[in-house]
Amino acid sequence: MDIQLESEWKTYIEDHVRSGKYHTESEVIHDALRLLQQQEQSIAALQQDLTQGRNDLDNGLYRELDAADIADYFEDVDRRGLERLQKKGASAQ
């Protein structure tokens, strides 16, 4: 495969090879493509979650919370987190 790049991208790739982080230009391109693929997968997952959330809202599958409900929720999260930490500490001894 023959790829034509603008000079700024060539310099960018060469700089990464010179830095020692990568051994070849191909490694830089492979890593960039892997990151692009991960980003695309993350975006697709977020879009699915957004679609599900919209469907849930449309179907009335939600619960309205007031400030007290939210405070209770986070207090519960804190409590459960502390319990987990205490269990880990006890099992490590």
PDB file of N, CA, C and O in Angstrom:
ATOM      1  N   MET A   1       0.854  -1.176   0.000  1.00  0.00           N
ATOM      2  CA  MET A   1       0.000   0.000   0.000  1.00  0.00           C
ATOM      3  C   MET A   1       0.897   1.236   0.000  1.00  0.00           C
ATOM      4  O   MET A   1       1.826   1.340   0.801  1.00  0.00           O
ATOM      5  N   ASP A   2       0.623   2.130  -0.866  1.00  0.00           N
ATOM      6  CA  ASP A   2       1.382   3.371  -0.965  1.00  0.00           C
ATOM      7  C   ASP A   2       0.512   4.500  -0.432  1.00  0.00           C
ATOM      8  O   ASP A   2      -0.587   4.740  -0.931  1.00  0.00           O
ATOM      9  N   ILE A   3       1.019   5.194   0.594  1.00  0.00           N
ATOM     10  CA  ILE A   3       0.243   6.264   1.219  1.00  0.00           C
ATOM     11  C   ILE A   3       0.998   7.576   1.058  1.00  0.00           C
ATOM     12  O   ILE A   3       2.185   7.663   1.373  1.00  0.00           O
ATOM     13  N   GLN A   4       0.315   8.573   0.576  1.00  0.00           N
ATOM     14  CA  GLN A   4       0.904   9.905   0.440  1.00  0.00           C
ATOM     15  C   GLN A   4       0.475  10.749   1.642  1.00  0.00           C
ATOM     16  O   GLN A   4      -0.713  10.865   1.943  1.00  0.00           O
ATOM     17  N   LEU A   5       1.459  11.334   2.320  1.00  0.00           N
ATOM     18  CA  LEU A   5       1.185  12.162   3.483  1.00  0.00           C
ATOM     19  C   LEU A   5       1.727  13.564   3.271  1.00  0.00           C
ATOM     20  O   LEU A   5       2.728  13.767   2.585  1.00  0.00           O
ATOM     21  N   GLU A   6       1.049  14.519   3.871  1.00  0.00           N
ATOM     22  CA  GLU A   6       1.561  15.888   3.859  1.00  0.00           C
ATOM     23  C   GLU A   6       2.848  15.924   4.677  1.00  0.00           C
ATOM     24  O   GLU A   6       3.058  15.082   5.549  1.00  0.00           O
ATOM     25  N   SER A   7       3.694  16.885   4.398  1.00  0.00           N
ATOM     26  CA  SER A   7       5.000  16.953   5.043  1.00  0.00           C
ATOM     27  C   SER A   7       4.905  17.064   6.560  1.00  0.00           C
ATOM     28  O   SER A   7       5.751  16.528   7.276  1.00  0.00           O
ATOM     29  N   GLU A   8       3.888  17.752   7.051  1.00  0.00           N
ATOM     30  CA  GLU A   8       3.749  17.881   8.505  1.00  0.00           C
ATOM     31  C   GLU A   8       3.513  16.517   9.167  1.00  0.00           C
ATOM     32  O   GLU A   8       4.002  16.274  10.270  1.00  0.00           O
ATOM     33  N   TRP A   9       2.759  15.617   8.492  1.00  0.00           N
ATOM     34  CA  TRP A   9       2.525  14.283   9.044  1.00  0.00           C
ATOM     35  C   TRP A   9       3.785  13.430   8.955  1.00  0.00           C
ATOM     36  O   TRP A   9       4.079  12.655   9.865  1.00  0.00           O
ATOM     37  N   LYS A  10       4.523  13.573   7.867  1.00  0.00           N
ATOM     38  CA  LYS A  10       5.784  12.843   7.739  1.00  0.00           C
ATOM     39  C   LYS A  10       6.733  13.236   8.868  1.00  0.00           C
ATOM     40  O   LYS A  10       7.354  12.380   9.498  1.00  0.00           O
ATOM     41  N   THR A  11       6.836  14.533   9.111  1.00  0.00           N
ATOM     42  CA  THR A  11       7.698  15.031  10.184  1.00  0.00           C
ATOM     43  C   THR A  11       7.219  14.522  11.536  1.00  0.00           C
ATOM     44  O   THR A  11       8.027  14.116  12.371  1.00  0.00           O
ATOM     45  N   TYR A  12       5.938  14.543  11.750  1.00  0.00           N
ATOM     46  CA  TYR A  12       5.357  14.061  13.003  1.00  0.00           C
ATOM     47  C   TYR A  12       5.735  12.594  13.250  1.00  0.00           C
ATOM     48  O   TYR A  12       6.152  12.223  14.346  1.00  0.00           O
ATOM     49  N   ILE A  13       5.581  11.782  12.219  1.00  0.00           N
ATOM     50  CA  ILE A  13       5.897  10.356  12.325  1.00  0.00           C
ATOM     51  C   ILE A  13       7.389  10.159  12.558  1.00  0.00           C
ATOM     52  O   ILE A  13       7.791   9.387  13.428  1.00  0.00           O
ATOM     53  N   GLU A  14       8.203  10.857  11.781  1.00  0.00           N
ATOM     54  CA  GLU A  14       9.654  10.738  11.925  1.00  0.00           C
ATOM     55  C   GLU A  14      10.118  11.162  13.313  1.00  0.00           C
ATOM     56  O   GLU A  14      11.011  10.538  13.887  1.00  0.00           O
ATOM     57  N   ASP A  15       9.520  12.217  13.854  1.00  0.00           N
ATOM     58  CA  ASP A  15       9.859  12.676  15.209  1.00  0.00           C
ATOM     59  C   ASP A  15       9.571  11.586  16.240  1.00  0.00           C
ATOM     60  O   ASP A  15      10.347  11.395  17.177  1.00  0.00           O
ATOM     61  N   HIS A  16       8.466  10.877  16.071  1.00  0.00           N
ATOM     62  CA  HIS A  16       8.132   9.807  17.018  1.00  0.00           C
ATOM     63  C   HIS A  16       9.113   8.642  16.918  1.00  0.00           C
ATOM     64  O   HIS A  16       9.449   8.025  17.929  1.00  0.00           O
ATOM     65  N   VAL A  17       9.566   8.344  15.724  1.00  0.00           N
ATOM     66  CA  VAL A  17      10.570   7.291  15.561  1.00  0.00           C
ATOM     67  C   VAL A  17      11.890   7.754  16.175  1.00  0.00           C
ATOM     68  O   VAL A  17      12.529   6.993  16.902  1.00  0.00           O
ATOM     69  N   ARG A  18      12.304   8.981  15.897  1.00  0.00           N
ATOM     70  CA  ARG A  18      13.561   9.518  16.450  1.00  0.00           C
ATOM     71  C   ARG A  18      13.539   9.548  17.971  1.00  0.00           C
ATOM     72  O   ARG A  18      14.575   9.377  18.614  1.00  0.00           O
ATOM     73  N   SER A  19      12.354   9.765  18.552  1.00  0.00           N
ATOM     74  CA  SER A  19      12.253   9.842  20.019  1.00  0.00           C
ATOM     75  C   SER A  19      12.545   8.501  20.683  1.00  0.00           C
ATOM     76  O   SER A  19      12.838   8.442  21.877  1.00  0.00           O
ATOM     77  N   GLY A  20      12.462   7.419  19.899  1.00  0.00           N
ATOM     78  CA  GLY A  20      12.709   6.094  20.446  1.00  0.00           C
ATOM     79  C   GLY A  20      11.452   5.389  20.919  1.00  0.00           C
ATOM     80  O   GLY A  20      11.494   4.215  21.288  1.00  0.00           O
ATOM     81  N   LYS A  21      10.355   6.088  20.908  1.00  0.00           N
ATOM     82  CA  LYS A  21       9.101   5.464  21.334  1.00  0.00           C
ATOM     83  C   LYS A  21       8.673   4.381  20.350  1.00  0.00           C
ATOM     84  O   LYS A  21       8.082   3.375  20.742  1.00  0.00           O
ATOM     85  N   TYR A  22       8.972   4.589  19.083  1.00  0.00           N
ATOM     86  CA  TYR A  22       8.655   3.630  18.035  1.00  0.00           C
ATOM     87  C   TYR A  22       9.932   3.282  17.288  1.00  0.00           C
ATOM     88  O   TYR A  22      10.850   4.098  17.200  1.00  0.00           O
ATOM     89  N   HIS A  23       9.989   2.073  16.752  1.00  0.00           N
ATOM     90  CA  HIS A  23      11.159   1.648  15.995  1.00  0.00           C
ATOM     91  C   HIS A  23      11.025   1.961  14.507  1.00  0.00           C
ATOM     92  O   HIS A  23      12.030   2.178  13.829  1.00  0.00           O
ATOM     93  N   THR A  24       9.813   1.986  13.999  1.00  0.00           N
ATOM     94  CA  THR A  24       9.592   2.220  12.571  1.00  0.00           C
ATOM     95  C   THR A  24       8.395   3.137  12.367  1.00  0.00           C
ATOM     96  O   THR A  24       7.565   3.330  13.255  1.00  0.00           O
ATOM     97  N   GLU A  25       8.339   3.686  11.176  1.00  0.00           N
ATOM     98  CA  GLU A  25       7.193   4.507  10.803  1.00  0.00           C
ATOM     99  C   GLU A  25       5.909   3.677  10.809  1.00  0.00           C
ATOM    100  O   GLU A  25       4.842   4.174  11.170  1.00  0.00           O
ATOM    101  N   SER A  26       6.021   2.421  10.412  1.00  0.00           N
ATOM    102  CA  SER A  26       4.851   1.533  10.401  1.00  0.00           C
ATOM    103  C   SER A  26       4.260   1.370  11.793  1.00  0.00           C
ATOM    104  O   SER A  26       3.039   1.310  11.942  1.00  0.00           O
ATOM    105  N   GLU A  27       5.108   1.298  12.813  1.00  0.00           N
ATOM    106  CA  GLU A  27       4.605   1.176  14.187  1.00  0.00           C
ATOM    107  C   GLU A  27       3.790   2.401  14.577  1.00  0.00           C
ATOM    108  O   GLU A  27       2.771   2.284  15.257  1.00  0.00           O
ATOM    109  N   VAL A  28       4.239   3.576  14.146  1.00  0.00           N
ATOM    110  CA  VAL A  28       3.491   4.812  14.452  1.00  0.00           C
ATOM    111  C   VAL A  28       2.118   4.752  13.799  1.00  0.00           C
ATOM    112  O   VAL A  28       1.109   5.060  14.432  1.00  0.00           O
ATOM    113  N   ILE A  29       2.084   4.354  12.535  1.00  0.00           N
ATOM    114  CA  ILE A  29       0.819   4.278  11.800  1.00  0.00           C
ATOM    115  C   ILE A  29      -0.087   3.220  12.422  1.00  0.00           C
ATOM    116  O   ILE A  29      -1.285   3.454  12.585  1.00  0.00           O
ATOM    117  N   HIS A  30       0.467   2.064  12.769  1.00  0.00           N
ATOM    118  CA  HIS A  30      -0.342   1.002  13.387  1.00  0.00           C
ATOM    119  C   HIS A  30      -0.972   1.488  14.684  1.00  0.00           C
ATOM    120  O   HIS A  30      -2.153   1.254  14.939  1.00  0.00           O
ATOM    121  N   ASP A  31      -0.160   2.176  15.511  1.00  0.00           N
ATOM    122  CA  ASP A  31      -0.677   2.667  16.783  1.00  0.00           C
ATOM    123  C   ASP A  31      -1.766   3.710  16.557  1.00  0.00           C
ATOM    124  O   ASP A  31      -2.779   3.718  17.257  1.00  0.00           O
ATOM    125  N   ALA A  32      -1.558   4.587  15.583  1.00  0.00           N
ATOM    126  CA  ALA A  32      -2.564   5.613  15.283  1.00  0.00           C
ATOM    127  C   ALA A  32      -3.867   4.979  14.808  1.00  0.00           C
ATOM    128  O   ALA A  32      -4.952   5.413  15.194  1.00  0.00           O
ATOM    129  N   LEU A  33      -3.756   3.950  13.969  1.00  0.00           N
ATOM    130  CA  LEU A  33      -4.962   3.278  13.474  1.00  0.00           C
ATOM    131  C   LEU A  33      -5.670   2.527  14.595  1.00  0.00           C
ATOM    132  O   LEU A  33      -6.899   2.491  14.646  1.00  0.00           O
ATOM    133  N   ARG A  34      -4.891   1.927  15.493  1.00  0.00           N
ATOM    134  CA  ARG A  34      -5.492   1.234  16.634  1.00  0.00           C
ATOM    135  C   ARG A  34      -6.271   2.220  17.509  1.00  0.00           C
ATOM    136  O   ARG A  34      -7.381   1.924  17.952  1.00  0.00           O
ATOM    137  N   LEU A  35      -5.679   3.394  17.755  1.00  0.00           N
ATOM    138  CA  LEU A  35      -6.369   4.415  18.556  1.00  0.00           C
ATOM    139  C   LEU A  35      -7.619   4.928  17.850  1.00  0.00           C
ATOM    140  O   LEU A  35      -8.641   5.171  18.492  1.00  0.00           O
ATOM    141  N   LEU A  36      -7.541   5.091  16.551  1.00  0.00           N
ATOM    142  CA  LEU A  36      -8.712   5.515  15.773  1.00  0.00           C
ATOM    143  C   LEU A  36      -9.821   4.478  15.884  1.00  0.00           C
ATOM    144  O   LEU A  36     -10.989   4.822  16.065  1.00  0.00           O
ATOM    145  N   GLN A  37      -9.449   3.212  15.774  1.00  0.00           N
ATOM    146  CA  GLN A  37     -10.440   2.140  15.892  1.00  0.00           C
ATOM    147  C   GLN A  37     -11.083   2.138  17.280  1.00  0.00           C
ATOM    148  O   GLN A  37     -12.298   1.978  17.403  1.00  0.00           O
ATOM    149  N   GLN A  38     -10.266   2.317  18.327  1.00  0.00           N
ATOM    150  CA  GLN A  38     -10.807   2.376  19.687  1.00  0.00           C
ATOM    151  C   GLN A  38     -11.765   3.554  19.842  1.00  0.00           C
ATOM    152  O   GLN A  38     -12.819   3.431  20.466  1.00  0.00           O
ATOM    153  N   GLN A  39     -11.388   4.689  19.271  1.00  0.00           N
ATOM    154  CA  GLN A  39     -12.248   5.871  19.348  1.00  0.00           C
ATOM    155  C   GLN A  39     -13.577   5.621  18.643  1.00  0.00           C
ATOM    156  O   GLN A  39     -14.637   5.973  19.161  1.00  0.00           O
ATOM    157  N   GLU A  40     -13.519   5.016  17.468  1.00  0.00           N
ATOM    158  CA  GLU A  40     -14.749   4.722  16.733  1.00  0.00           C
ATOM    159  C   GLU A  40     -15.634   3.762  17.506  1.00  0.00           C
ATOM    160  O   GLU A  40     -16.855   3.921  17.523  1.00  0.00           O
ATOM    161  N   GLN A  41     -15.031   2.762  18.149  1.00  0.00           N
ATOM    162  CA  GLN A  41     -15.805   1.811  18.946  1.00  0.00           C
ATOM    163  C   GLN A  41     -16.438   2.494  20.152  1.00  0.00           C
ATOM    164  O   GLN A  41     -17.583   2.212  20.504  1.00  0.00           O
ATOM    165  N   SER A  42     -15.683   3.396  20.784  1.00  0.00           N
ATOM    166  CA  SER A  42     -16.230   4.131  21.931  1.00  0.00           C
ATOM    167  C   SER A  42     -17.396   5.008  21.518  1.00  0.00           C
ATOM    168  O   SER A  42     -18.409   5.077  22.214  1.00  0.00           O
ATOM    169  N   ILE A  43     -17.251   5.675  20.391  1.00  0.00           N
ATOM    170  CA  ILE A  43     -18.331   6.537  19.894  1.00  0.00           C
ATOM    171  C   ILE A  43     -19.566   5.702  19.571  1.00  0.00           C
ATOM    172  O   ILE A  43     -20.686   6.101  19.889  1.00  0.00           O
ATOM    173  N   ALA A  44     -19.365   4.544  18.941  1.00  0.00           N
ATOM    174  CA  ALA A  44     -20.500   3.669  18.613  1.00  0.00           C
ATOM    175  C   ALA A  44     -21.208   3.204  19.882  1.00  0.00           C
ATOM    176  O   ALA A  44     -22.438   3.165  19.933  1.00  0.00           O
ATOM    177  N   ALA A  45     -20.426   2.852  20.908  1.00  0.00           N
ATOM    178  CA  ALA A  45     -21.028   2.418  22.174  1.00  0.00           C
ATOM    179  C   ALA A  45     -21.807   3.557  22.823  1.00  0.00           C
ATOM    180  O   ALA A  45     -22.900   3.340  23.347  1.00  0.00           O
ATOM    181  N   LEU A  46     -21.258   4.759  22.793  1.00  0.00           N
ATOM    182  CA  LEU A  46     -21.965   5.920  23.357  1.00  0.00           C
ATOM    183  C   LEU A  46     -23.246   6.210  22.589  1.00  0.00           C
ATOM    184  O   LEU A  46     -24.263   6.567  23.184  1.00  0.00           O
ATOM    185  N   GLN A  47     -23.200   6.059  21.267  1.00  0.00           N
ATOM    186  CA  GLN A  47     -24.403   6.286  20.468  1.00  0.00           C
ATOM    187  C   GLN A  47     -25.476   5.261  20.796  1.00  0.00           C
ATOM    188  O   GLN A  47     -26.660   5.596  20.844  1.00  0.00           O
ATOM    189  N   GLN A  48     -25.074   4.011  21.024  1.00  0.00           N
ATOM    190  CA  GLN A  48     -26.043   2.985  21.422  1.00  0.00           C
ATOM    191  C   GLN A  48     -26.651   3.320  22.781  1.00  0.00           C
ATOM    192  O   GLN A  48     -27.858   3.187  22.980  1.00  0.00           O
ATOM    193  N   ASP A  49     -25.804   3.755  23.713  1.00  0.00           N
ATOM    194  CA  ASP A  49     -26.310   4.127  25.040  1.00  0.00           C
ATOM    195  C   ASP A  49     -27.267   5.307  24.950  1.00  0.00           C
ATOM    196  O   ASP A  49     -28.293   5.336  25.629  1.00  0.00           O
ATOM    197  N   LEU A  50     -26.931   6.267  24.118  1.00  0.00           N
ATOM    198  CA  LEU A  50     -27.799   7.431  23.937  1.00  0.00           C
ATOM    199  C   LEU A  50     -29.142   7.017  23.347  1.00  0.00           C
ATOM    200  O   LEU A  50     -30.190   7.482  23.795  1.00  0.00           O
ATOM    201  N   THR A  51     -29.115   6.149  22.350  1.00  0.00           N
ATOM    202  CA  THR A  51     -30.349   5.656  21.739  1.00  0.00           C
ATOM    203  C   THR A  51     -31.188   4.920  22.781  1.00  0.00           C
ATOM    204  O   THR A  51     -32.401   5.113  22.855  1.00  0.00           O
ATOM    205  N   GLN A  52     -30.540   4.078  23.583  1.00  0.00           N
ATOM    206  CA  GLN A  52     -31.266   3.342  24.632  1.00  0.00           C
ATOM    207  C   GLN A  52     -31.875   4.304  25.641  1.00  0.00           C
ATOM    208  O   GLN A  52     -33.015   4.129  26.071  1.00  0.00           O
ATOM    209  N   GLY A  53     -31.098   5.329  26.018  1.00  0.00           N
ATOM    210  CA  GLY A  53     -31.611   6.314  26.967  1.00  0.00           C
ATOM    211  C   GLY A  53     -32.812   7.073  26.420  1.00  0.00           C
ATOM    212  O   GLY A  53     -33.786   7.315  27.133  1.00  0.00           O
ATOM    213  N   ARG A  54     -32.730   7.440  25.158  1.00  0.00           N
ATOM    214  CA  ARG A  54     -33.873   8.132  24.534  1.00  0.00           C
ATOM    215  C   ARG A  54     -35.101   7.224  24.482  1.00  0.00           C
ATOM    216  O   ARG A  54     -36.218   7.665  24.751  1.00  0.00           O
ATOM    217  N   ASN A  55     -34.887   5.959  24.134  1.00  0.00           N
ATOM    218  CA  ASN A  55     -36.003   5.004  24.108  1.00  0.00           C
ATOM    219  C   ASN A  55     -36.609   4.835  25.498  1.00  0.00           C
ATOM    220  O   ASN A  55     -37.830   4.794  25.649  1.00  0.00           O
ATOM    221  N   ASP A  56     -35.754   4.738  26.507  1.00  0.00           N
ATOM    222  CA  ASP A  56     -36.253   4.618  27.880  1.00  0.00           C
ATOM    223  C   ASP A  56     -37.088   5.829  28.267  1.00  0.00           C
ATOM    224  O   ASP A  56     -38.152   5.693  28.871  1.00  0.00           O
ATOM    225  N   LEU A  57     -36.600   7.014  27.918  1.00  0.00           N
ATOM    226  CA  LEU A  57     -37.364   8.227  28.218  1.00  0.00           C
ATOM    227  C   LEU A  57     -38.705   8.222  27.500  1.00  0.00           C
ATOM    228  O   LEU A  57     -39.739   8.534  28.091  1.00  0.00           O
ATOM    229  N   ASP A  58     -38.678   7.865  26.223  1.00  0.00           N
ATOM    230  CA  ASP A  58     -39.921   7.831  25.440  1.00  0.00           C
ATOM    231  C   ASP A  58     -40.921   6.838  26.018  1.00  0.00           C
ATOM    232  O   ASP A  58     -42.130   7.045  25.909  1.00  0.00           O
ATOM    233  N   ASN A  59     -40.432   5.766  26.629  1.00  0.00           N
ATOM    234  CA  ASN A  59     -41.304   4.729  27.176  1.00  0.00           C
ATOM    235  C   ASN A  59     -41.584   4.905  28.667  1.00  0.00           C
ATOM    236  O   ASN A  59     -42.160   4.028  29.311  1.00  0.00           O
ATOM    237  N   GLY A  60     -41.167   6.054  29.206  1.00  0.00           N
ATOM    238  CA  GLY A  60     -41.448   6.336  30.616  1.00  0.00           C
ATOM    239  C   GLY A  60     -40.615   5.524  31.592  1.00  0.00           C
ATOM    240  O   GLY A  60     -40.990   5.390  32.757  1.00  0.00           O
ATOM    241  N   LEU A  61     -39.497   4.983  31.140  1.00  0.00           N
ATOM    242  CA  LEU A  61     -38.649   4.162  32.000  1.00  0.00           C
ATOM    243  C   LEU A  61     -37.569   5.013  32.665  1.00  0.00           C
ATOM    244  O   LEU A  61     -36.382   4.890  32.364  1.00  0.00           O
ATOM    245  N   TYR A  62     -38.006   5.861  33.558  1.00  0.00           N
ATOM    246  CA  TYR A  62     -37.088   6.705  34.308  1.00  0.00           C
ATOM    247  C   TYR A  62     -37.728   7.062  35.640  1.00  0.00           C
ATOM    248  O   TYR A  62     -38.924   6.864  35.853  1.00  0.00           O
ATOM    249  N   ARG A  63     -36.902   7.589  36.524  1.00  0.00           N
ATOM    250  CA  ARG A  63     -37.391   7.998  37.830  1.00  0.00           C
ATOM    251  C   ARG A  63     -36.916   9.415  38.086  1.00  0.00           C
ATOM    252  O   ARG A  63     -35.728   9.710  37.950  1.00  0.00           O
ATOM    253  N   GLU A  64     -37.822  10.279  38.449  1.00  0.00           N
ATOM    254  CA  GLU A  64     -37.443  11.647  38.768  1.00  0.00           C
ATOM    255  C   GLU A  64     -36.884  11.688  40.179  1.00  0.00           C
ATOM    256  O   GLU A  64     -37.414  11.058  41.095  1.00  0.00           O
ATOM    257  N   LEU A  65     -35.804  12.442  40.336  1.00  0.00           N
ATOM    258  CA  LEU A  65     -35.140  12.558  41.632  1.00  0.00           C
ATOM    259  C   LEU A  65     -35.108  14.013  42.063  1.00  0.00           C
ATOM    260  O   LEU A  65     -34.964  14.920  41.243  1.00  0.00           O
ATOM    261  N   ASP A  66     -35.245  14.215  43.362  1.00  0.00           N
ATOM    262  CA  ASP A  66     -35.049  15.564  43.881  1.00  0.00           C
ATOM    263  C   ASP A  66     -33.688  15.599  44.580  1.00  0.00           C
ATOM    264  O   ASP A  66     -32.978  14.593  44.615  1.00  0.00           O
ATOM    265  N   ALA A  67     -33.333  16.744  45.128  1.00  0.00           N
ATOM    266  CA  ALA A  67     -32.007  16.912  45.740  1.00  0.00           C
ATOM    267  C   ALA A  67     -31.787  15.913  46.873  1.00  0.00           C
ATOM    268  O   ALA A  67     -30.679  15.403  47.037  1.00  0.00           O
ATOM    269  N   ALA A  68     -32.814  15.632  47.647  1.00  0.00           N
ATOM    270  CA  ALA A  68     -32.677  14.687  48.762  1.00  0.00           C
ATOM    271  C   ALA A  68     -32.409  13.274  48.235  1.00  0.00           C
ATOM    272  O   ALA A  68     -31.589  12.548  48.797  1.00  0.00           O
ATOM    273  N   ASP A  69     -33.096  12.883  47.159  1.00  0.00           N
ATOM    274  CA  ASP A  69     -32.860  11.564  46.558  1.00  0.00           C
ATOM    275  C   ASP A  69     -31.417  11.427  46.083  1.00  0.00           C
ATOM    276  O   ASP A  69     -30.781  10.389  46.273  1.00  0.00           O
ATOM    277  N   ILE A  70     -30.915  12.485  45.467  1.00  0.00           N
ATOM    278  CA  ILE A  70     -29.546  12.450  44.953  1.00  0.00           C
ATOM    279  C   ILE A  70     -28.553  12.374  46.109  1.00  0.00           C
ATOM    280  O   ILE A  70     -27.587  11.614  46.044  1.00  0.00           O
ATOM    281  N   ALA A  71     -28.777  13.143  47.150  1.00  0.00           N
ATOM    282  CA  ALA A  71     -27.907  13.099  48.321  1.00  0.00           C
ATOM    283  C   ALA A  71     -27.922  11.705  48.945  1.00  0.00           C
ATOM    284  O   ALA A  71     -26.871  11.184  49.317  1.00  0.00           O
ATOM    285  N   ASP A  72     -29.096  11.103  49.060  1.00  0.00           N
ATOM    286  CA  ASP A  72     -29.202   9.740  49.597  1.00  0.00           C
ATOM    287  C   ASP A  72     -28.440   8.748  48.734  1.00  0.00           C
ATOM    288  O   ASP A  72     -27.768   7.851  49.244  1.00  0.00           O
ATOM    289  N   TYR A  73     -28.549   8.915  47.436  1.00  0.00           N
ATOM    290  CA  TYR A  73     -27.857   8.009  46.510  1.00  0.00           C
ATOM    291  C   TYR A  73     -26.344   8.061  46.739  1.00  0.00           C
ATOM    292  O   TYR A  73     -25.697   7.020  46.855  1.00  0.00           O
ATOM    293  N   PHE A  74     -25.785   9.264  46.804  1.00  0.00           N
ATOM    294  CA  PHE A  74     -24.338   9.383  46.974  1.00  0.00           C
ATOM    295  C   PHE A  74     -23.890   8.959  48.363  1.00  0.00           C
ATOM    296  O   PHE A  74     -22.784   8.441  48.518  1.00  0.00           O
ATOM    297  N   GLU A  75     -24.708   9.162  49.360  1.00  0.00           N
ATOM    298  CA  GLU A  75     -24.386   8.641  50.695  1.00  0.00           C
ATOM    299  C   GLU A  75     -24.312   7.119  50.660  1.00  0.00           C
ATOM    300  O   GLU A  75     -23.436   6.521  51.283  1.00  0.00           O
ATOM    301  N   ASP A  76     -25.231   6.498  49.932  1.00  0.00           N
ATOM    302  CA  ASP A  76     -25.222   5.049  49.786  1.00  0.00           C
ATOM    303  C   ASP A  76     -23.978   4.571  49.037  1.00  0.00           C
ATOM    304  O   ASP A  76     -23.378   3.561  49.405  1.00  0.00           O
ATOM    305  N   VAL A  77     -23.593   5.295  47.991  1.00  0.00           N
ATOM    306  CA  VAL A  77     -22.385   4.946  47.247  1.00  0.00           C
ATOM    307  C   VAL A  77     -21.167   5.037  48.165  1.00  0.00           C
ATOM    308  O   VAL A  77     -20.326   4.138  48.168  1.00  0.00           O
ATOM    309  N   ASP A  78     -21.069   6.104  48.936  1.00  0.00           N
ATOM    310  CA  ASP A  78     -19.967   6.259  49.890  1.00  0.00           C
ATOM    311  C   ASP A  78     -19.942   5.114  50.898  1.00  0.00           C
ATOM    312  O   ASP A  78     -18.886   4.541  51.167  1.00  0.00           O
ATOM    313  N   ARG A  79     -21.098   4.785  51.450  1.00  0.00           N
ATOM    314  CA  ARG A  79     -21.188   3.728  52.452  1.00  0.00           C
ATOM    315  C   ARG A  79     -20.727   2.396  51.877  1.00  0.00           C
ATOM    316  O   ARG A  79     -19.936   1.686  52.497  1.00  0.00           O
ATOM    317  N   ARG A  80     -21.230   2.055  50.675  1.00  0.00           N
ATOM    318  CA  ARG A  80     -20.853   0.780  50.053  1.00  0.00           C
ATOM    319  C   ARG A  80     -19.366   0.755  49.695  1.00  0.00           C
ATOM    320  O   ARG A  80     -18.709  -0.280  49.808  1.00  0.00           O
ATOM    321  N   GLY A  81     -18.848   1.898  49.266  1.00  0.00           N
ATOM    322  CA  GLY A  81     -17.419   1.971  48.954  1.00  0.00           C
ATOM    323  C   GLY A  81     -16.559   1.748  50.178  1.00  0.00           C
ATOM    324  O   GLY A  81     -15.563   1.026  50.126  1.00  0.00           O
ATOM    325  N   LEU A  82     -16.945   2.368  51.278  1.00  0.00           N
ATOM    326  CA  LEU A  82     -16.196   2.168  52.525  1.00  0.00           C
ATOM    327  C   LEU A  82     -16.276   0.724  52.996  1.00  0.00           C
ATOM    328  O   LEU A  82     -15.287   0.173  53.478  1.00  0.00           O
ATOM    329  N   GLU A  83     -17.441   0.109  52.862  1.00  0.00           N
ATOM    330  CA  GLU A  83     -17.584  -1.298  53.238  1.00  0.00           C
ATOM    331  C   GLU A  83     -16.664  -2.180  52.401  1.00  0.00           C
ATOM    332  O   GLU A  83     -16.026  -3.090  52.930  1.00  0.00           O
ATOM    333  N   ARG A  84     -16.593  -1.916  51.102  1.00  0.00           N
ATOM    334  CA  ARG A  84     -15.716  -2.706  50.229  1.00  0.00           C
ATOM    335  C   ARG A  84     -14.257  -2.523  50.618  1.00  0.00           C
ATOM    336  O   ARG A  84     -13.495  -3.489  50.652  1.00  0.00           O
ATOM    337  N   LEU A  85     -13.866  -1.283  50.913  1.00  0.00           N
ATOM    338  CA  LEU A  85     -12.490  -1.035  51.323  1.00  0.00           C
ATOM    339  C   LEU A  85     -12.166  -1.751  52.627  1.00  0.00           C
ATOM    340  O   LEU A  85     -11.078  -2.307  52.777  1.00  0.00           O
ATOM    341  N   GLN A  86     -13.106  -1.739  53.570  1.00  0.00           N
ATOM    342  CA  GLN A  86     -12.883  -2.417  54.841  1.00  0.00           C
ATOM    343  C   GLN A  86     -12.759  -3.917  54.643  1.00  0.00           C
ATOM    344  O   GLN A  86     -11.928  -4.554  55.290  1.00  0.00           O
ATOM    345  N   LYS A  87     -13.573  -4.500  53.758  1.00  0.00           N
ATOM    346  CA  LYS A  87     -13.478  -5.922  53.471  1.00  0.00           C
ATOM    347  C   LYS A  87     -12.136  -6.256  52.837  1.00  0.00           C
ATOM    348  O   LYS A  87     -11.521  -7.262  53.190  1.00  0.00           O
ATOM    349  N   LYS A  88     -11.679  -5.436  51.916  1.00  0.00           N
ATOM    350  CA  LYS A  88     -10.373  -5.670  51.290  1.00  0.00           C
ATOM    351  C   LYS A  88      -9.270  -5.580  52.324  1.00  0.00           C
ATOM    352  O   LYS A  88      -8.345  -6.392  52.325  1.00  0.00           O
ATOM    353  N   GLY A  89      -9.364  -4.598  53.199  1.00  0.00           N
ATOM    354  CA  GLY A  89      -8.362  -4.444  54.246  1.00  0.00           C
ATOM    355  C   GLY A  89      -8.333  -5.636  55.186  1.00  0.00           C
ATOM    356  O   GLY A  89      -7.262  -6.080  55.600  1.00  0.00           O
ATOM    357  N   ALA A  90      -9.517  -6.158  55.525  1.00  0.00           N
ATOM    358  CA  ALA A  90      -9.599  -7.308  56.424  1.00  0.00           C
ATOM    359  C   ALA A  90      -9.067  -8.557  55.762  1.00  0.00           C
ATOM    360  O   ALA A  90      -8.431  -9.382  56.418  1.00  0.00           O
ATOM    361  N   SER A  91      -9.316  -8.713  54.464  1.00  0.00           N
ATOM    362  CA  SER A  91      -8.865  -9.922  53.773  1.00  0.00           C
ATOM    363  C   SER A  91      -7.368  -9.874  53.494  1.00  0.00           C
ATOM    364  O   SER A  91      -6.750 -10.919  53.289  1.00  0.00           O
ATOM    365  N   ALA A  92      -6.770  -8.673  53.483  1.00  0.00           N
ATOM    366  CA  ALA A  92      -5.334  -8.545  53.221  1.00  0.00           C
ATOM    367  C   ALA A  92      -4.501  -8.833  54.464  1.00  0.00           C
ATOM    368  O   ALA A  92      -3.293  -9.052  54.372  1.00  0.00           O
ATOM    369  N   GLN A  93      -5.150  -8.831  55.624  1.00  0.00           N
ATOM    370  CA  GLN A  93      -4.401  -9.025  56.867  1.00  0.00           C
ATOM    371  C   GLN A  93      -4.263 -10.472  57.225  1.00  0.00           C
ATOM    372  O   GLN A  93      -3.657 -10.801  58.245  1.00  0.00           O
TER     373      GLN A  93
END
